[in-house]
Structure formats: structure tokens, C-alpha cells
Amino acid sequence: MLSIIRERLRQGHRTAKYPQIEPTLPQRFRGLPRVSENLSPQTLSAAVVSCPFAALSDHEGELQIDLGRCLFCADCPAAIEYGALTFSNDYRLATSLREGLLLNDEAYRLADKLGKKMHKLFGRSLKLRQVSAGGCNACEADINVLGTLVFDLGRFGIQFVASPRHADGMLVTGPVTENMKSALLDTYAAIPDPKLVIASGACAIAGGPFCQSPEVNHGIGNLLSVDLYIPGCPPHPYTVLDGLLRLLGKTPG
Amino acid sequence: MNHATLVRFRHGFGVPLADIPQLSYDEFRESLLEEVTADARVAAYFGRPVSQNNGEEIEIFAILAHDWRGELALLRTRVSGSFPSLTLECPQLHLFERELAEQFGLHPEGHPWLKPVRFHRPWLEVDDIWGRPQGEHPIPRDMEFYRVEGEEVHEVAVGPVHAGVIEPGHFRFQCHGEEVMHLEISLGYQHRGIEQMLIGGPHPAAIYQVEAAAGDTSIGHATAYSQLLESLAYSAPPPRAQTIRAIALELERLANHVGDIGALAGDVGFLPTASFCGRLRGDYLNLTAELCGSRFGRGLVRPGGVGFDLNGALLQTFSTRLKGLERDTRGAIDLCFDSPSVLARFEGTGTVSTDDAEALGLVGVAARACGLVRDSRLHHPLGSWAGGFDTPVIELDGDVFARSNIRRREVYASLELIKQLLKRLPAGEISSPLGSLAPDSLAVALCEGWRGEVVHAAITDSEGRIGRYKIVDPSFHNWSGLAMALRGQQISDFPLCNKSFNLSYCGFDL
């Protein structure tokens, strides 16, 4: 017992002061991309076809990045070979609308607070059921991390629960494999109304690295209506937390 | 032993297909069983259609690992329609033969447990051997489960969706009261068709798919993939890149082992270690992110080398952080292993015998916990492991304690290894261009991921493109170990046993 107390005192208090104090992310962390301006038409079209996951497109002569498809690749040819974009250190990426993930030279619109009625219901207590539908366990692992004492998700009134019957919504990871489709829809049906759906990670939004496989659906978008999109492969825990807090209107400022 | 029938080689080199003798099935069977008797184990076993036009005939390759000799033996044969199953004589083949049946519509005659593995359509236009309707996607867990009948015998079905934030899978327990008589595990829910997507490559998207084969083993799988392409291109990455890969692999081991010890402590209600380790796991992931921007090492390991250098200021960060982390990790872990209430729950729970582990071909932590000396870093070293790793961690009891203690000791060993690797980080380039792949060749790559041996094998076509790609995640062998561990246990001990293995669903399902 004494050794436990001694160790506790030595390890100290480690819960981050987030969201009052911004986290320091590694220098090499790849967050919100910035589109380079005035690309020549040749560079633009070369950059567009260079992405193996079709995340880039030509939007009226400017580059447009679909953050729902972007894997934030370290060796992104559009960024490295063509200088068409750069990755910033900004971890805030979650949006409310699928179209909102289309990033060009306009300001990126982060997720909105829930509507009045939903906010009244879930603003102070949000219970989520997580379903992995073909996830590689990286998204799942970094959601689990939110339960550790560093993030301490419970202090925001958010909790992952064991039964869909106890849940206010569902957080989905993975591209929705053929084999998980019906279990996913059954879980959704078991959650009492009204309910939220959150797509976390590139797979759940658009199929991620598996978008071309006939064994998977292209994320949950065409199966269920989604209230929050969290991009990344996998999203950083702070990206997920920021998205959830935006939904509940708990981010400062 | 008939040396004309098999090819022996070390991984790290491609073997021209023309050099691999084509055996009759009888010769193949005899040689395979002879090799297994002579201490070899099945590292990979897979088929491919002989030609696109002739869908009927399937060529089977067996890759057998002779650990103490540090070499692999390679056998090949052709079958069509059906072939006599070898599972009764060599149980570690049981899943590989089921895979052949599911992928190519082959019938392994006399297979004692012939059920689907991943519930997908056959890869060729052939009849499904379970008679499932052609053209429709099979339904997961639509199979005959083993059942025990009798008074007071009951069945417990769990999954695919589990209570926690974890991957899906289905578990079927046959119980008498609290006691589990049999556990059957039916997976396939995470099947994304990775092996099929890699055909025709190497595609630009392939490395990302491989990194997500099992997301918690991104470094392990990306390393095996890179080694494989390098073997086929007959090129080696620069020494500095190999050492950075080795450091990243140990960081991956540290993060996962520390997390697992925390989860095990949490499962027996010992919260101090559970909370400390949960945080420490993240600290190790963050260290990987300092190196390459991703907590899971995405983007670090690339065919030809690594994508990021470990230089100047970062080296200092690594040393400083690791020092603090080591103190905190030891403090957190020792608390739990010094606590009699924890040990009472760990010891004697979920025991797998050495004989069963050997027969089922377990690898990695699960095998080493049963006294089997199986560690690719020792037996099949490549790159910076050559001669640099000589102390695999072995426990004898095969129970939850043994699997936990392997992790504890490997955590300390990995911390030591990283210190040494940082000290002797060679100077030079971190990447060299990868040439084109040798045509009509086969290569195998082994890499000791944190769960165990990750095996990748590929065969190239006449133009040097990938014609068949095979991935064997350690979980593929080890799920059977978990099923064995549950026999005679209380069903309430399932979570603890499961955590002590902590296997990958997506690594199995691919």
C-alpha cells in the first residue's frame, strides 16, 4: 500500500490542462493541410493524379483536398514533388458536413455545436457506443487513449458505454466491411432515438486506404446520416477530442 | 532426407521460381512431414492459380522455418479439386488448409475442422465448397459450431460487437456451469481483402494498406513488406535506415507491451498500474510521433529505407525522454508484479501446454511463454539484428503470468536494446533507390513484431509485378492458442486470458 502511494506521488498528476492550454504536438506531426496558391495548370493536374486515394481534385483552377480521403501521408507526392500543399501542425480537423471536408483556399470550417434540442439532451452527458467496422485498430487504440488519465474523457461528460441501449450515439471506425455491415446497422437500430453518428478516421468517412476494395463499403456515409466527421489515419486523440468538444460546444472561445 | 525435393535459403534474397522443384503431392507431403519432424515449423503455406486461363489447377507453396539453423525450406506442388489433408499429421496446417479451401474452392479431404476462415467469396470462379450461393457475399459466422450436449451444458455467444472499444469477432463458449469446456472463435468481420489488393503491384497505395494490415503493428508489417521488396530487388537499405527501423520496432513493442500490462492489471482490478501504463503507452507512441509525425509509425518504414532521420536534436530528445520513461515504466510495472493479489489471479490461469503450443505452431509472446524459443530477431536476423540480438525472453508455465512476465521482461530488454541501437547508429544515408523486382521469383520476409513473427511472402510474374502476396500475422497462428487456454477455465477469466494474448482481429482477417 505504501509503495503504491509513494509511486503515485512520484509519477505525479499527469492530466493535461486541455482545453485551457493547447497541447504541444510533435514537430513532424501532419495536421491541417494548406493549399499552395497560383499553381500552374500542369503542376495542378500532376498533383491531382499523384494521390493514390483520390483525395485531390481541380476546383476551378485551384487545388482542392478532400480531408475525408486524405491519409496525411508522410510521402505525399503532391506536397513533396509538386509543392501543391503543405501540412501544418494544426490538429483541429473535425467538421459537421461531408462537403465541409473539401478544403481549398477558403477558411476551413470546423464542426458546429449541436442544434438547440440535441444540445439540451446531450450537452452535459454524452454516452457513445463504439463500433469498429473493419478498422485496423489504430483508430480504436487512439480512441481508447481518451480514457487514460492524460485526456480523462469523463471530465467532459463523455463516456464510451458497453451497450447500444445505454448510448446516445455511435462512433464508427473502419471502412465498413461487407461482414460488419449488418452488425453495424443492428447496433445503430438498438440505440434509442434521437441519436448521433460520428465517423472517425479516413476509413469510416470514405474507405481510407481500402477505398478500392470490393470487400468494403466506402465508409458509413451512404448508410447512415453522419453528425460529425473526424479526418485522419488515424486521427490524433486531440483531433477526436476537439471534434467531440466542438459538438458539445465545450471548446473555449 | 531427399535434398533434391526442396530449396533451403535465408530470407533477404529472392529465389527464382525455376529453382524450386515441382513435387508430386505425395513427395510434397513426405518432405513436409519429414521437415516438421526435424524441428521445422510452418511459417507460411499458400496457393495461387497456375495460370489465369486454367483456374482449376492450384500451386501450393510451403515455407518452413528451421529456427536453429536460421534458414527456410521451400516446397511446392500442384493440386486440383481436392487433396488429402495434412492437418491430422501436422495440426499447425489447420487454418492454412481452410484458407486454401475458402480462396480456391479446393477440398482438403479428411480435414477434421473444415470451416470458413474469413467469409468471403472464392477468389476464382469455382463452386464454394460449403455450397454457399455463388455471387452472394457469405454471411459471417454462418457455419456449424462445435456443440457439447448434455444436462446443464449451456452455450454462451459473444460478439461480433464487444463491450469495449475493440475490434469485432465472434466467440462461442460451451460451458458446464462456470467452466468452459470448449471455445470456438469465428472471425472474418474485419476482412478488407488486402492480399488481393496487392496483386499487380507494387502499387503506390500498397504501403498504406500494409501499414493498416494491423494498425498496432504498422512498423512490423511495413518492415516485412519493405524487406520483401528489397529481397526481390536484390538491394539492401543503408545501415542507418536498418537501425532506425530496429529502434522503431522496439518502440512499437514497448508501447504495446506496456499498454498490455496496464490492461491486464486493469482486468484484475489493480488500478495504479492500469492508469500509469495507460499513460506511459501514449508516451512511447508520442516518441514514435517525434520521429515520423505519426503515433503508429505511419510513413516511417519505406521500401529502400526509412522516410525520416533520427538526427541531432531528436537523438537528444530520445535519450532524455527514454530515461524518464524507463524510471516511470519500471515503477508502474513493478507495483503490479509485487502485488500478491495480482499474482494470485495471473498464476495458473489460462495455461497452454508446451506440446499444444508446438503442435499449433504458436509464435511470439504466446510461444515464448510456453518455453518455445521462437524469436525472428534471434533466428532469422536481418539488417541491424545480424549478430546483435542474443537473448530472447523465455518463460515456461504457459499461463497468464508467463505471458505477462514475458512482456515485463521484454519491456526492460527493449529499453536496453534501444539504448544500444542509439549509441551505434551508423552514419550515412537513410534511403537508397529500390530497383525493379526480379521476375518469376519468390521471396519471404520475417520480422519479429511485438506479438510475434510477421511473415510476408510474394511471387512475382514474368514482368516483375506481384502475382501473389501472402501475409501471415502472428495472430493467425495464435488465436488457436487462446481457444486452448480457455479449456477448463472459468468463463469469467475469459477477458483476462484474452488480454494476455491480445491478438489482432484485422491482422487475422486481412
Interface residues (C-beta under 8 A of the other chain):
Chain A: S3 I4 E7 R8 R10 Q11 R14 L25 P26 Q27 R28 F29 R30 P52 F53 L71 F72 C73 A74 D75 P77 Q130 V131 S132 A133 G134 G135 C136 N137 A138 C139 E140 A141 D142 I143 N144 V145 G147 T148 L149 V150 F160 A162 S163 G174 P175 T177 E178 N179 M180 A183 T187 C203 G208 P209 F210 Q212 S213 P214 E215 V216 C233 P234 H236 P237
Chain B: R118 F119 H120 H137 P140 P160 V161 A163 G164 V165 I166 E167 P168 G188 Y189 Q190 H191 R192 G193 I194 Q196 M197 H203 P204 A205 Y208 Q209 E211 A212 A213 A214 G215 D216 S218 P272 S275 F276 G278 R279 R281 G282 N286 A289 E290 L291 C292 G293 S294 R295 F296 R298 G299 L300 R302 G307 F308 D328 G331 A332 L335 D338 S504 Y505 C506
